[in-house]
Amino acid sequence: MSMTAWRDAAYDESYDKTYKSLVRRRAEDPLFKISDLAGILLHLYVQDGNDQGGRGGLQDALLQSMIDAHEHFLADWKAESLNVKHQLGGQS
């Protein structure tokens, strides 16, 4: 096992949990919009920049996993929205 395998495992677990929670929130909360997700992502970017004291390897990996999951979910949601708009626009 590599010296960073524990960090990779923590990243993967956090990413999966974060992404699944976003899927669940979107399904269960009709008021949850793309703009809300973008706002959360902005907050995570700010949090990532606030590292004057040093979070350490584990916390850096966990925060990065949350950012990555939010970015992925946002990209998927935007692509889905564009696809729906395209399909609706193609119907006469």
C-alpha positions as CSV (number, residue, x, y, z in Angstrom):
1,M,0.0,0.0,0.0
2,S,1.4,3.4,-0.9
3,M,1.9,6.1,1.6
4,T,-1.0,8.1,0.2
5,A,-3.5,5.3,-0.3
6,W,-5.3,6.3,2.9
7,R,-5.7,9.9,1.6
8,D,-6.9,8.5,-1.8
9,A,-9.4,6.3,0.0
10,A,-10.7,9.2,2.1
11,Y,-11.0,11.4,-1.0
12,D,-13.0,8.7,-2.8
13,E,-15.3,8.1,0.1
14,S,-15.9,11.8,0.6
15,Y,-16.5,12.4,-3.1
16,D,-19.0,9.6,-3.3
17,K,-20.9,10.8,-0.2
18,T,-20.9,14.4,-1.4
19,Y,-22.1,13.5,-4.9
20,K,-24.8,11.2,-3.6
21,S,-26.0,13.9,-1.2
22,L,-26.4,16.3,-4.1
23,V,-28.3,13.8,-6.1
24,R,-30.6,13.2,-3.1
25,R,-31.0,16.9,-2.4
26,R,-31.9,17.7,-6.0
27,A,-34.5,14.9,-6.1
28,E,-36.1,15.8,-2.7
29,D,-35.9,19.7,-2.7
30,P,-37.8,21.3,-5.6
31,L,-36.4,24.7,-4.5
32,F,-32.8,23.6,-5.0
33,K,-31.5,25.3,-8.1
34,I,-28.3,25.5,-10.1
35,S,-27.7,28.9,-8.7
36,D,-27.9,27.4,-5.2
37,L,-25.3,24.8,-6.1
38,A,-23.1,27.5,-7.7
39,G,-23.3,29.5,-4.4
40,I,-22.2,26.4,-2.4
41,L,-19.3,25.8,-4.7
42,L,-18.2,29.5,-4.4
43,H,-18.2,29.0,-0.6
44,L,-16.1,25.9,-1.0
45,Y,-13.6,27.9,-3.1
46,V,-13.3,30.5,-0.4
47,Q,-12.9,27.9,2.2
48,D,-10.1,26.3,0.1
49,G,-8.3,29.7,-0.1
50,N,-8.5,30.2,3.7
51,D,-5.7,27.9,4.6
52,Q,-3.3,30.2,6.3
53,G,-2.8,27.8,9.3
54,G,-2.5,24.7,7.1
55,R,-5.3,22.1,7.2
56,G,-3.0,19.1,6.6
57,G,-3.1,16.4,3.9
58,L,-6.4,14.8,5.0
59,Q,-8.4,17.9,5.3
60,D,-7.0,19.2,2.0
61,A,-8.1,15.9,0.3
62,L,-11.5,16.0,1.8
63,L,-12.2,19.6,0.8
64,Q,-10.9,18.9,-2.7
65,S,-13.2,15.9,-3.0
66,M,-16.2,18.1,-2.0
67,I,-15.2,20.8,-4.6
68,D,-14.7,18.1,-7.3
69,A,-18.0,16.5,-6.5
70,H,-19.8,19.8,-6.6
71,E,-18.1,20.8,-9.9
72,H,-19.0,17.4,-11.4
73,F,-22.6,17.6,-10.3
74,L,-22.9,21.2,-11.6
75,A,-21.5,20.3,-15.0
76,D,-23.8,17.3,-15.2
77,W,-26.8,19.4,-14.2
78,K,-26.0,22.1,-16.7
79,A,-25.4,19.6,-19.5
80,E,-28.8,17.9,-18.7
81,S,-30.5,21.3,-18.7
82,L,-29.0,22.2,-22.1
83,N,-30.0,18.8,-23.5
84,V,-33.6,19.3,-22.3
85,K,-33.7,22.8,-23.8
86,H,-32.3,21.4,-27.0
87,Q,-34.8,18.6,-27.2
88,L,-37.7,21.0,-26.4
89,G,-36.4,23.5,-29.0
90,G,-36.2,20.7,-31.6
91,Q,-39.9,19.9,-31.2
92,S,-42.4,21.8,-33.4
